[in-house]
Amino acid sequence: MGAGVFFHHSGLGVVINRQAVIGPGCEIGAHVVLGGRSLLKGAPYLEKNVIVHSGAKIIGPVRIGENALIACNSVVLTDVPPNVLVAGVPAIVKKTGINISDYRHVADD
């Protein structure tokens, strides 16, 4: 797990496979699963600054590109390129060229 990883709601209901990698600056919502997939070796690899919203499931040895955004309740079964928004079951690219800072959590001061 990289530096500056933020778990919304103190990581409520989050399940993380022991082989998963979470890069620096990622945000993980409540009830997220970063899990394995039977018959496939490996677990999710989140590159830098990935945001995974509540209820999303990222299953198997998939790589989530830098600055990608995973929408609520999405099910990700394949690699996700950098700087895109994915959504759906199964998740597909809905928007490219996103600026991840537009979607970041802003702490109340």
C-alpha positions, 0 to 999 in steps of 0.5 A: 500500500502506497503513501497517502491512501485514503479509505472513506468511512474508515474502510467500512466493509472493504475486502482486500486480497493479500496480493493486491497492490494499492498505489500512492494517493488512491482513494477507496470507498466503503464496501469495495472488494479488491479480490482474487478470481478462482483459476486465475493467479493474482489480484488487482493492482491499482496504480497511482491516484486511482479512485474506487467508489463505494460498492465497486468490485475489482476482481482478478489479476487486473491492472487499474491505470494511473488516475482512473476512476471506478464508479460506484457498484461497478464490477471490473474484470479487465485492465483499465487504462489510465485517465478514464472513468469506468462504470457498469457490470461489467465495467466499461470505459464511459469517459476518457481523458478525465482530470482525476483532481476533479473527482478527489475527496476534499476534506472539510477544514 
